[in-house]
């Protein structure tokens, strides 16, 4: 029975050492996350403007591709329009998600 306790103690000591190494990795990851957050906060206005410009370009391209399909009576025109609109909404929603997650 003593042998079991010695093994359990040795295993718990090794586990504690391993967890200490992970704790240091988590600390480094947290520092990296903080650095990224600070950089994002300082550049968010530029990023937001770029996202809106990309969304406007995608909107124009979508219109150029979807309007002729509607005029030709294509049955899949609605699917294409929904796909373009969804892509633009996801882009703008991702921008808002970044703003919310990083509390910019």
Jmol script that loads the backbone (N, CA, C; Angstrom):
load data "model"
ATOM      1  N   UNK A   1       0.822  -1.191   0.000  1.00  0.00           N
ATOM      2  CA  UNK A   1       0.000   0.000   0.000  1.00  0.00           C
ATOM      3  C   UNK A   1       0.868   1.257   0.000  1.00  0.00           C
ATOM      4  N   UNK A   2       2.002   1.223   0.687  1.00  0.00           N
ATOM      5  CA  UNK A   2       2.901   2.376   0.704  1.00  0.00           C
ATOM      6  C   UNK A   2       3.412   2.665  -0.699  1.00  0.00           C
ATOM      7  N   UNK A   3       3.652   1.595  -1.447  1.00  0.00           N
ATOM      8  CA  UNK A   3       4.157   1.745  -2.811  1.00  0.00           C
ATOM      9  C   UNK A   3       3.139   2.504  -3.678  1.00  0.00           C
ATOM     10  N   UNK A   4       1.846   2.241  -3.467  1.00  0.00           N
ATOM     11  CA  UNK A   4       0.797   2.928  -4.209  1.00  0.00           C
ATOM     12  C   UNK A   4       0.805   4.423  -3.897  1.00  0.00           C
ATOM     13  N   UNK A   5       0.934   4.775  -2.621  1.00  0.00           N
ATOM     14  CA  UNK A   5       0.950   6.182  -2.231  1.00  0.00           C
ATOM     15  C   UNK A   5       2.171   6.908  -2.785  1.00  0.00           C
ATOM     16  N   UNK A   6       3.309   6.219  -2.813  1.00  0.00           N
ATOM     17  CA  UNK A   6       4.517   6.831  -3.376  1.00  0.00           C
ATOM     18  C   UNK A   6       4.328   7.115  -4.860  1.00  0.00           C
ATOM     19  N   UNK A   7       3.733   6.155  -5.547  1.00  0.00           N
ATOM     20  CA  UNK A   7       3.490   6.358  -6.981  1.00  0.00           C
ATOM     21  C   UNK A   7       2.495   7.491  -7.208  1.00  0.00           C
ATOM     22  N   UNK A   8       1.447   7.523  -6.400  1.00  0.00           N
ATOM     23  CA  UNK A   8       0.447   8.577  -6.537  1.00  0.00           C
ATOM     24  C   UNK A   8       1.060   9.938  -6.248  1.00  0.00           C
ATOM     25  N   UNK A   9       1.917  10.030  -5.246  1.00  0.00           N
ATOM     26  CA  UNK A   9       2.586  11.288  -4.913  1.00  0.00           C
ATOM     27  C   UNK A   9       3.518  11.711  -6.040  1.00  0.00           C
ATOM     28  N   UNK A  10       4.266  10.758  -6.586  1.00  0.00           N
ATOM     29  CA  UNK A  10       5.171  11.080  -7.694  1.00  0.00           C
ATOM     30  C   UNK A  10       4.389  11.529  -8.920  1.00  0.00           C
ATOM     31  N   UNK A  11       3.275  10.861  -9.208  1.00  0.00           N
ATOM     32  CA  UNK A  11       2.452  11.232 -10.353  1.00  0.00           C
ATOM     33  C   UNK A  11       1.830  12.616 -10.162  1.00  0.00           C
ATOM     34  N   UNK A  12       1.383  12.922  -8.964  1.00  0.00           N
ATOM     35  CA  UNK A  12       0.805  14.244  -8.719  1.00  0.00           C
ATOM     36  C   UNK A  12       1.874  15.338  -8.803  1.00  0.00           C
ATOM     37  N   UNK A  13       3.104  15.042  -8.390  1.00  0.00           N
ATOM     38  CA  UNK A  13       4.188  16.017  -8.511  1.00  0.00           C
ATOM     39  C   UNK A  13       4.499  16.298  -9.983  1.00  0.00           C
ATOM     40  N   UNK A  14       4.537  15.247 -10.785  1.00  0.00           N
ATOM     41  CA  UNK A  14       4.778  15.423 -12.223  1.00  0.00           C
ATOM     42  C   UNK A  14       3.625  16.211 -12.844  1.00  0.00           C
ATOM     43  N   UNK A  15       2.412  15.911 -12.430  1.00  0.00           N
ATOM     44  CA  UNK A  15       1.247  16.639 -12.940  1.00  0.00           C
ATOM     45  C   UNK A  15       1.287  18.107 -12.566  1.00  0.00           C
ATOM     46  N   UNK A  16       1.714  18.407 -11.341  1.00  0.00           N
ATOM     47  CA  UNK A  16       1.818  19.804 -10.913  1.00  0.00           C
ATOM     48  C   UNK A  16       2.864  20.548 -11.731  1.00  0.00           C
ATOM     49  N   UNK A  17       3.980  19.892 -12.006  1.00  0.00           N
ATOM     50  CA  UNK A  17       5.005  20.524 -12.833  1.00  0.00           C
ATOM     51  C   UNK A  17       4.485  20.772 -14.252  1.00  0.00           C
ATOM     52  N   UNK A  18       3.731  19.827 -14.782  1.00  0.00           N
ATOM     53  CA  UNK A  18       3.184  19.997 -16.122  1.00  0.00           C
ATOM     54  C   UNK A  18       2.172  21.139 -16.150  1.00  0.00           C
ATOM     55  N   UNK A  19       1.329  21.220 -15.116  1.00  0.00           N
ATOM     56  CA  UNK A  19       0.348  22.306 -15.069  1.00  0.00           C
ATOM     57  C   UNK A  19       1.013  23.668 -14.924  1.00  0.00           C
ATOM     58  N   UNK A  20       2.146  23.722 -14.228  1.00  0.00           N
ATOM     59  CA  UNK A  20       2.867  24.979 -14.091  1.00  0.00           C
ATOM     60  C   UNK A  20       3.362  25.443 -15.469  1.00  0.00           C
ATOM     61  N   UNK A  21       3.832  24.510 -16.271  1.00  0.00           N
ATOM     62  CA  UNK A  21       4.264  24.854 -17.626  1.00  0.00           C
ATOM     63  C   UNK A  21       3.107  25.370 -18.465  1.00  0.00           C
ATOM     64  N   UNK A  22       1.927  24.728 -18.320  1.00  0.00           N
ATOM     65  CA  UNK A  22       0.756  25.203 -19.047  1.00  0.00           C
ATOM     66  C   UNK A  22       0.323  26.582 -18.551  1.00  0.00           C
ATOM     67  N   UNK A  23       0.427  26.819 -17.255  1.00  0.00           N
ATOM     68  CA  UNK A  23       0.048  28.120 -16.715  1.00  0.00           C
ATOM     69  C   UNK A  23       0.925  29.214 -17.311  1.00  0.00           C
ATOM     70  N   UNK A  24       2.210  28.938 -17.489  1.00  0.00           N
ATOM     71  CA  UNK A  24       3.093  29.925 -18.106  1.00  0.00           C
ATOM     72  C   UNK A  24       2.698  30.148 -19.562  1.00  0.00           C
ATOM     73  N   UNK A  25       2.293  29.082 -20.265  1.00  0.00           N
ATOM     74  CA  UNK A  25       1.831  29.231 -21.641  1.00  0.00           C
ATOM     75  C   UNK A  25       0.550  30.057 -21.702  1.00  0.00           C
ATOM     76  N   UNK A  26      -0.359  29.830 -20.757  1.00  0.00           N
ATOM     77  CA  UNK A  26      -1.585  30.618 -20.722  1.00  0.00           C
ATOM     78  C   UNK A  26      -1.283  32.083 -20.446  1.00  0.00           C
ATOM     79  N   UNK A  27      -0.318  32.338 -19.581  1.00  0.00           N
ATOM     80  CA  UNK A  27       0.065  33.715 -19.275  1.00  0.00           C
ATOM     81  C   UNK A  27       0.626  34.387 -20.530  1.00  0.00           C
ATOM     82  N   UNK A  28       1.464  33.683 -21.278  1.00  0.00           N
ATOM     83  CA  UNK A  28       2.015  34.241 -22.515  1.00  0.00           C
ATOM     84  C   UNK A  28       0.911  34.460 -23.537  1.00  0.00           C
ATOM     85  N   UNK A  29      -0.037  33.537 -23.621  1.00  0.00           N
ATOM     86  CA  UNK A  29      -1.151  33.689 -24.560  1.00  0.00           C
ATOM     87  C   UNK A  29      -2.012  34.886 -24.168  1.00  0.00           C
ATOM     88  N   UNK A  30      -2.229  35.075 -22.875  1.00  0.00           N
ATOM     89  CA  UNK A  30      -3.024  36.220 -22.417  1.00  0.00           C
ATOM     90  C   UNK A  30      -2.324  37.530 -22.748  1.00  0.00           C
ATOM     91  N   UNK A  31      -1.013  37.573 -22.586  1.00  0.00           N
ATOM     92  CA  UNK A  31      -0.254  38.778 -22.948  1.00  0.00           C
ATOM     93  C   UNK A  31      -0.367  39.042 -24.449  1.00  0.00           C
ATOM     94  N   UNK A  32      -0.296  37.987 -25.250  1.00  0.00           N
ATOM     95  CA  UNK A  32      -0.441  38.134 -26.692  1.00  0.00           C
ATOM     96  C   UNK A  32      -1.831  38.623 -27.061  1.00  0.00           C
ATOM     97  N   UNK A  33      -2.863  38.101 -26.397  1.00  0.00           N
ATOM     98  CA  UNK A  33      -4.234  38.537 -26.648  1.00  0.00           C
ATOM     99  C   UNK A  33      -4.401  40.007 -26.284  1.00  0.00           C
ATOM    100  N   UNK A  34      -3.802  40.424 -25.179  1.00  0.00           N
ATOM    101  CA  UNK A  34      -3.875  41.825 -24.771  1.00  0.00           C
ATOM    102  C   UNK A  34      -3.187  42.727 -25.783  1.00  0.00           C
ATOM    103  N   UNK A  35      -2.051  42.284 -26.299  1.00  0.00           N
ATOM    104  CA  UNK A  35      -1.331  43.071 -27.300  1.00  0.00           C
ATOM    105  C   UNK A  35      -2.147  43.207 -28.582  1.00  0.00           C
ATOM    106  N   UNK A  36      -2.751  42.114 -29.023  1.00  0.00           N
ATOM    107  CA  UNK A  36      -3.583  42.157 -30.229  1.00  0.00           C
ATOM    108  C   UNK A  36      -4.783  43.072 -30.013  1.00  0.00           C
ATOM    109  N   UNK A  37      -5.384  43.009 -28.835  1.00  0.00           N
ATOM    110  CA  UNK A  37      -6.526  43.867 -28.529  1.00  0.00           C
ATOM    111  C   UNK A  37      -6.128  45.333 -28.591  1.00  0.00           C
ATOM    112  N   UNK A  38      -4.990  45.679 -28.024  1.00  0.00           N
ATOM    113  CA  UNK A  38      -4.537  47.074 -28.051  1.00  0.00           C
ATOM    114  C   UNK A  38      -4.256  47.543 -29.478  1.00  0.00           C
ATOM    115  N   UNK A  39      -3.647  46.697 -30.286  1.00  0.00           N
ATOM    116  CA  UNK A  39      -3.386  47.063 -31.674  1.00  0.00           C
ATOM    117  C   UNK A  39      -4.687  47.211 -32.446  1.00  0.00           C
ATOM    118  N   UNK A  40      -5.640  46.334 -32.184  1.00  0.00           N
ATOM    119  CA  UNK A  40      -6.927  46.403 -32.872  1.00  0.00           C
ATOM    120  C   UNK A  40      -7.684  47.660 -32.480  1.00  0.00           C
ATOM    121  N   UNK A  41      -7.621  48.025 -31.204  1.00  0.00           N
ATOM    122  CA  UNK A  41      -8.298  49.239 -30.758  1.00  0.00           C
ATOM    123  C   UNK A  41      -7.714  50.477 -31.425  1.00  0.00           C
ATOM    124  N   UNK A  42      -6.405  50.497 -31.607  1.00  0.00           N
ATOM    125  CA  UNK A  42      -5.784  51.674 -32.203  1.00  0.00           C
ATOM    126  C   UNK A  42      -6.037  51.761 -33.703  1.00  0.00           C
ATOM    127  N   UNK A  43      -6.292  50.644 -34.373  1.00  0.00           N
ATOM    128  CA  UNK A  43      -6.492  50.644 -35.819  1.00  0.00           C
ATOM    129  C   UNK A  43      -7.919  50.307 -36.244  1.00  0.00           C
ATOM    130  N   UNK A  44      -8.868  50.279 -35.312  1.00  0.00           N
ATOM    131  CA  UNK A  44     -10.204  49.799 -35.636  1.00  0.00           C
ATOM    132  C   UNK A  44     -10.927  50.704 -36.625  1.00  0.00           C
ATOM    133  N   UNK A  45     -10.758  52.000 -36.533  1.00  0.00           N
ATOM    134  CA  UNK A  45     -11.457  52.910 -37.445  1.00  0.00           C
ATOM    135  C   UNK A  45     -11.041  52.645 -38.890  1.00  0.00           C
ATOM    136  N   UNK A  46      -9.752  52.398 -39.100  1.00  0.00           N
ATOM    137  CA  UNK A  46      -9.270  52.089 -40.453  1.00  0.00           C
ATOM    138  C   UNK A  46      -9.840  50.753 -40.938  1.00  0.00           C
ATOM    139  N   UNK A  47      -9.857  49.771 -40.062  1.00  0.00           N
ATOM    140  CA  UNK A  47     -10.375  48.443 -40.418  1.00  0.00           C
ATOM    141  C   UNK A  47     -11.872  48.531 -40.732  1.00  0.00           C
ATOM    142  N   UNK A  48     -12.602  49.285 -39.933  1.00  0.00           N
ATOM    143  CA  UNK A  48     -14.038  49.422 -40.157  1.00  0.00           C
ATOM    144  C   UNK A  48     -14.313  50.088 -41.502  1.00  0.00           C
ATOM    145  N   UNK A  49     -13.575  51.133 -41.838  1.00  0.00           N
ATOM    146  CA  UNK A  49     -13.739  51.781 -43.133  1.00  0.00           C
ATOM    147  C   UNK A  49     -13.439  50.832 -44.279  1.00  0.00           C
ATOM    148  N   UNK A  50     -12.386  50.027 -44.126  1.00  0.00           N
ATOM    149  CA  UNK A  50     -12.023  49.056 -45.160  1.00  0.00           C
ATOM    150  C   UNK A  50     -13.115  48.006 -45.336  1.00  0.00           C
ATOM    151  N   UNK A  51     -13.695  47.548 -44.248  1.00  0.00           N
ATOM    152  CA  UNK A  51     -14.765  46.548 -44.331  1.00  0.00           C
ATOM    153  C   UNK A  51     -15.975  47.124 -45.055  1.00  0.00           C
ATOM    154  N   UNK A  52     -16.321  48.374 -44.768  1.00  0.00           N
ATOM    155  CA  UNK A  52     -17.462  48.986 -45.441  1.00  0.00           C
ATOM    156  C   UNK A  52     -17.192  49.203 -46.925  1.00  0.00           C
ATOM    157  N   UNK A  53     -15.964  49.542 -47.280  1.00  0.00           N
ATOM    158  CA  UNK A  53     -15.612  49.694 -48.690  1.00  0.00           C
ATOM    159  C   UNK A  53     -15.723  48.350 -49.411  1.00  0.00           C
ATOM    160  N   UNK A  54     -15.217  47.285 -48.789  1.00  0.00           N
ATOM    161  CA  UNK A  54     -15.305  45.950 -49.384  1.00  0.00           C
ATOM    162  C   UNK A  54     -16.769  45.533 -49.537  1.00  0.00           C
ATOM    163  N   UNK A  55     -17.602  45.840 -48.526  1.00  0.00           N
ATOM    164  CA  UNK A  55     -19.024  45.507 -48.605  1.00  0.00           C
ATOM    165  C   UNK A  55     -19.692  46.263 -49.745  1.00  0.00           C
ATOM    166  N   UNK A  56     -19.332  47.527 -49.954  1.00  0.00           N
ATOM    167  CA  UNK A  56     -19.918  48.305 -51.050  1.00  0.00           C
ATOM    168  C   UNK A  56     -19.504  47.743 -52.406  1.00  0.00           C
ATOM    169  N   UNK A  57     -18.236  47.338 -52.532  1.00  0.00           N
ATOM    170  CA  UNK A  57     -17.771  46.747 -53.789  1.00  0.00           C
ATOM    171  C   UNK A  57     -18.498  45.424 -54.049  1.00  0.00           C
ATOM    172  N   UNK A  58     -18.646  44.604 -53.021  1.00  0.00           N
ATOM    173  CA  UNK A  58     -19.379  43.346 -53.181  1.00  0.00           C
ATOM    174  C   UNK A  58     -20.836  43.592 -53.556  1.00  0.00           C
ATOM    175  N   UNK A  59     -21.429  44.628 -52.996  1.00  0.00           N
ATOM    176  CA  UNK A  59     -22.806  44.973 -53.339  1.00  0.00           C
ATOM    177  C   UNK A  59     -22.912  45.341 -54.823  1.00  0.00           C
ATOM    178  N   UNK A  60     -21.965  46.147 -55.300  1.00  0.00           N
ATOM    179  CA  UNK A  60     -21.983  46.548 -56.711  1.00  0.00           C
ATOM    180  C   UNK A  60     -21.779  45.344 -57.626  1.00  0.00           C
ATOM    181  N   UNK A  61     -20.849  44.485 -57.296  1.00  0.00           N
ATOM    182  CA  UNK A  61     -20.605  43.291 -58.112  1.00  0.00           C
ATOM    183  C   UNK A  61     -21.835  42.383 -58.105  1.00  0.00           C
ATOM    184  N   UNK A  62     -22.458  42.236 -56.941  1.00  0.00           N
ATOM    185  CA  UNK A  62     -23.662  41.424 -56.844  1.00  0.00           C
ATOM    186  C   UNK A  62     -24.788  41.972 -57.704  1.00  0.00           C
ATOM    187  N   UNK A  63     -24.951  43.299 -57.682  1.00  0.00           N
ATOM    188  CA  UNK A  63     -25.986  43.901 -58.529  1.00  0.00           C
ATOM    189  C   UNK A  63     -25.705  43.662 -60.000  1.00  0.00           C
ATOM    190  N   UNK A  64     -24.443  43.817 -60.395  1.00  0.00           N
ATOM    191  CA  UNK A  64     -24.076  43.626 -61.800  1.00  0.00           C
ATOM    192  C   UNK A  64     -24.363  42.194 -62.242  1.00  0.00           C
ATOM    193  N   UNK A  65     -24.203  41.238 -61.352  1.00  0.00           N
ATOM    194  CA  UNK A  65     -24.427  39.843 -61.719  1.00  0.00           C
ATOM    195  C   UNK A  65     -25.886  39.410 -61.581  1.00  0.00           C
ATOM    196  N   UNK A  66     -26.632  39.999 -60.646  1.00  0.00           N
ATOM    197  CA  UNK A  66     -27.982  39.516 -60.365  1.00  0.00           C
ATOM    198  C   UNK A  66     -29.042  40.195 -61.234  1.00  0.00           C
ATOM    199  N   UNK A  67     -28.903  41.485 -61.512  1.00  0.00           N
ATOM    200  CA  UNK A  67     -29.929  42.196 -62.278  1.00  0.00           C
ATOM    201  C   UNK A  67     -30.164  41.572 -63.656  1.00  0.00           C
ATOM    202  N   UNK A  68     -29.115  41.246 -64.427  1.00  0.00           N
ATOM    203  CA  UNK A  68     -29.395  40.583 -65.715  1.00  0.00           C
ATOM    204  C   UNK A  68     -30.120  39.247 -65.570  1.00  0.00           C
ATOM    205  N   UNK A  69     -29.849  38.537 -64.480  1.00  0.00           N
ATOM    206  CA  UNK A  69     -30.531  37.259 -64.268  1.00  0.00           C
ATOM    207  C   UNK A  69     -32.017  37.482 -63.995  1.00  0.00           C
ATOM    208  N   UNK A  70     -32.344  38.533 -63.222  1.00  0.00           N
ATOM    209  CA  UNK A  70     -33.752  38.849 -62.990  1.00  0.00           C
ATOM    210  C   UNK A  70     -34.438  39.259 -64.287  1.00  0.00           C
ATOM    211  N   UNK A  71     -33.749  40.060 -65.085  1.00  0.00           N
ATOM    212  CA  UNK A  71     -34.343  40.528 -66.339  1.00  0.00           C
ATOM    213  C   UNK A  71     -34.544  39.386 -67.337  1.00  0.00           C
ATOM    214  N   UNK A  72     -33.653  38.396 -67.298  1.00  0.00           N
ATOM    215  CA  UNK A  72     -33.773  37.264 -68.215  1.00  0.00           C
ATOM    216  C   UNK A  72     -34.791  36.235 -67.724  1.00  0.00           C
ATOM    217  N   UNK A  73     -35.274  36.409 -66.498  1.00  0.00           N
ATOM    218  CA  UNK A  73     -36.259  35.477 -65.965  1.00  0.00           C
ATOM    219  C   UNK A  73     -35.651  34.192 -65.442  1.00  0.00           C
ATOM    220  N   UNK A  74     -34.378  34.235 -65.062  1.00  0.00           N
ATOM    221  CA  UNK A  74     -33.697  33.051 -64.526  1.00  0.00           C
ATOM    222  C   UNK A  74     -34.339  32.653 -63.198  1.00  0.00           C
ATOM    223  N   UNK A  75     -34.613  31.377 -63.043  1.00  0.00           N
ATOM    224  CA  UNK A  75     -35.264  30.896 -61.822  1.00  0.00           C
ATOM    225  C   UNK A  75     -34.323  30.922 -60.616  1.00  0.00           C
ATOM    226  N   UNK A  76     -33.022  30.890 -60.852  1.00  0.00           N
ATOM    227  CA  UNK A  76     -32.045  30.895 -59.766  1.00  0.00           C
ATOM    228  C   UNK A  76     -31.581  32.300 -59.390  1.00  0.00           C
ATOM    229  N   UNK A  77     -32.189  33.317 -59.950  1.00  0.00           N
ATOM    230  CA  UNK A  77     -31.771  34.690 -59.670  1.00  0.00           C
ATOM    231  C   UNK A  77     -31.965  35.040 -58.204  1.00  0.00           C
ATOM    232  N   UNK A  78     -33.062  34.577 -57.616  1.00  0.00           N
ATOM    233  CA  UNK A  78     -33.317  34.863 -56.204  1.00  0.00           C
ATOM    234  C   UNK A  78     -32.253  34.211 -55.327  1.00  0.00           C
ATOM    235  N   UNK A  79     -31.837  33.000 -55.664  1.00  0.00           N
ATOM    236  CA  UNK A  79     -30.791  32.322 -54.897  1.00  0.00           C
ATOM    237  C   UNK A  79     -29.479  33.086 -54.971  1.00  0.00           C
ATOM    238  N   UNK A  80     -29.152  33.581 -56.136  1.00  0.00           N
ATOM    239  CA  UNK A  80     -27.915  34.348 -56.285  1.00  0.00           C
ATOM    240  C   UNK A  80     -27.985  35.659 -55.501  1.00  0.00           C
ATOM    241  N   UNK A  81     -29.139  36.318 -55.551  1.00  0.00           N
ATOM    242  CA  UNK A  81     -29.309  37.569 -54.809  1.00  0.00           C
ATOM    243  C   UNK A  81     -29.186  37.333 -53.311  1.00  0.00           C
ATOM    244  N   UNK A  82     -29.790  36.259 -52.830  1.00  0.00           N
ATOM    245  CA  UNK A  82     -29.706  35.935 -51.403  1.00  0.00           C
ATOM    246  C   UNK A  82     -28.270  35.595 -51.014  1.00  0.00           C
ATOM    247  N   UNK A  83     -27.556  34.895 -51.884  1.00  0.00           N
ATOM    248  CA  UNK A  83     -26.155  34.544 -51.594  1.00  0.00           C
ATOM    249  C   UNK A  83     -25.292  35.791 -51.481  1.00  0.00           C
ATOM    250  N   UNK A  84     -25.458  36.731 -52.397  1.00  0.00           N
ATOM    251  CA  UNK A  84     -24.671  37.973 -52.329  1.00  0.00           C
ATOM    252  C   UNK A  84     -25.032  38.777 -51.084  1.00  0.00           C
ATOM    253  N   UNK A  85     -26.323  38.890 -50.798  1.00  0.00           N
ATOM    254  CA  UNK A  85     -26.760  39.656 -49.633  1.00  0.00           C
ATOM    255  C   UNK A  85     -26.263  39.014 -48.341  1.00  0.00           C
ATOM    256  N   UNK A  86     -26.304  37.700 -48.280  1.00  0.00           N
ATOM    257  CA  UNK A  86     -25.816  37.000 -47.089  1.00  0.00           C
ATOM    258  C   UNK A  86     -24.323  37.231 -46.892  1.00  0.00           C
ATOM    259  N   UNK A  87     -23.559  37.199 -47.973  1.00  0.00           N
ATOM    260  CA  UNK A  87     -22.130  37.455 -47.871  1.00  0.00           C
ATOM    261  C   UNK A  87     -21.831  38.836 -47.333  1.00  0.00           C
ATOM    262  N   UNK A  88     -22.577  39.816 -47.797  1.00  0.00           N
ATOM    263  CA  UNK A  88     -22.374  41.191 -47.327  1.00  0.00           C
ATOM    264  C   UNK A  88     -22.775  41.310 -45.859  1.00  0.00           C
ATOM    265  N   UNK A  89     -23.893  40.694 -45.488  1.00  0.00           N
ATOM    266  CA  UNK A  89     -24.331  40.749 -44.089  1.00  0.00           C
ATOM    267  C   UNK A  89     -23.346  40.045 -43.153  1.00  0.00           C
ATOM    268  N   UNK A  90     -22.784  38.943 -43.596  1.00  0.00           N
ATOM    269  CA  UNK A  90     -21.782  38.244 -42.776  1.00  0.00           C
ATOM    270  C   UNK A  90     -20.540  39.114 -42.600  1.00  0.00           C
ATOM    271  N   UNK A  91     -20.139  39.804 -43.648  1.00  0.00           N
ATOM    272  CA  UNK A  91     -18.986  40.696 -43.562  1.00  0.00           C
ATOM    273  C   UNK A  91     -19.224  41.814 -42.556  1.00  0.00           C
ATOM    274  N   UNK A  92     -20.371  42.450 -42.634  1.00  0.00           N
ATOM    275  CA  UNK A  92     -20.680  43.533 -41.698  1.00  0.00           C
ATOM    276  C   UNK A  92     -20.922  42.977 -40.289  1.00  0.00           C
ATOM    277  N   UNK A  93     -21.567  41.821 -40.195  1.00  0.00           N
ATOM    278  CA  UNK A  93     -21.776  41.198 -38.884  1.00  0.00           C
ATOM    279  C   UNK A  93     -20.475  40.793 -38.225  1.00  0.00           C
ATOM    280  N   UNK A  94     -19.514  40.309 -39.027  1.00  0.00           N
ATOM    281  CA  UNK A  94     -18.200  39.981 -38.479  1.00  0.00           C
ATOM    282  C   UNK A  94     -17.498  41.215 -37.943  1.00  0.00           C
ATOM    283  N   UNK A  95     -17.684  42.322 -38.638  1.00  0.00           N
ATOM    284  CA  UNK A  95     -17.104  43.577 -38.177  1.00  0.00           C
ATOM    285  C   UNK A  95     -17.698  43.973 -36.821  1.00  0.00           C
ATOM    286  N   UNK A  96     -19.005  43.843 -36.683  1.00  0.00           N
ATOM    287  CA  UNK A  96     -19.653  44.158 -35.412  1.00  0.00           C
ATOM    288  C   UNK A  96     -19.256  43.166 -34.317  1.00  0.00           C
ATOM    289  N   UNK A  97     -19.051  41.910 -34.687  1.00  0.00           N
ATOM    290  CA  UNK A  97     -18.621  40.912 -33.717  1.00  0.00           C
ATOM    291  C   UNK A  97     -17.237  41.236 -33.176  1.00  0.00           C
ATOM    292  N   UNK A  98     -16.346  41.655 -34.057  1.00  0.00           N
ATOM    293  CA  UNK A  98     -15.001  42.050 -33.606  1.00  0.00           C
ATOM    294  C   UNK A  98     -15.098  43.238 -32.659  1.00  0.00           C
ATOM    295  N   UNK A  99     -15.961  44.176 -33.005  1.00  0.00           N
ATOM    296  CA  UNK A  99     -16.138  45.357 -32.142  1.00  0.00           C
ATOM    297  C   UNK A  99     -16.641  44.941 -30.768  1.00  0.00           C
ATOM    298  N   UNK A 100     -17.536  43.975 -30.726  1.00  0.00           N
ATOM    299  CA  UNK A 100     -18.110  43.528 -29.458  1.00  0.00           C
ATOM    300  C   UNK A 100     -17.112  42.696 -28.647  1.00  0.00           C
ATOM    301  N   UNK A 101     -16.421  41.780 -29.296  1.00  0.00           N
ATOM    302  CA  UNK A 101     -15.514  40.884 -28.582  1.00  0.00           C
ATOM    303  C   UNK A 101     -14.335  41.657 -27.992  1.00  0.00           C
ATOM    304  N   UNK A 102     -13.774  42.563 -28.765  1.00  0.00           N
ATOM    305  CA  UNK A 102     -12.603  43.286 -28.306  1.00  0.00           C
ATOM    306  C   UNK A 102     -12.954  44.597 -27.623  1.00  0.00           C
ATOM    307  N   UNK A 103     -14.215  44.874 -27.417  1.00  0.00           N
ATOM    308  CA  UNK A 103     -14.716  46.087 -26.766  1.00  0.00           C
ATOM    309  C   UNK A 103     -13.998  47.327 -27.268  1.00  0.00           C
ATOM    310  N   UNK A 104     -14.099  47.518 -28.570  1.00  0.00           N
ATOM    311  CA  UNK A 104     -13.438  48.669 -29.187  1.00  0.00           C
ATOM    312  C   UNK A 104     -14.306  49.882 -29.018  1.00  0.00           C
TER     313      UNK A 104
END
end "model"
wireframe off; spacefill off
backbone 0.3
color backbone group
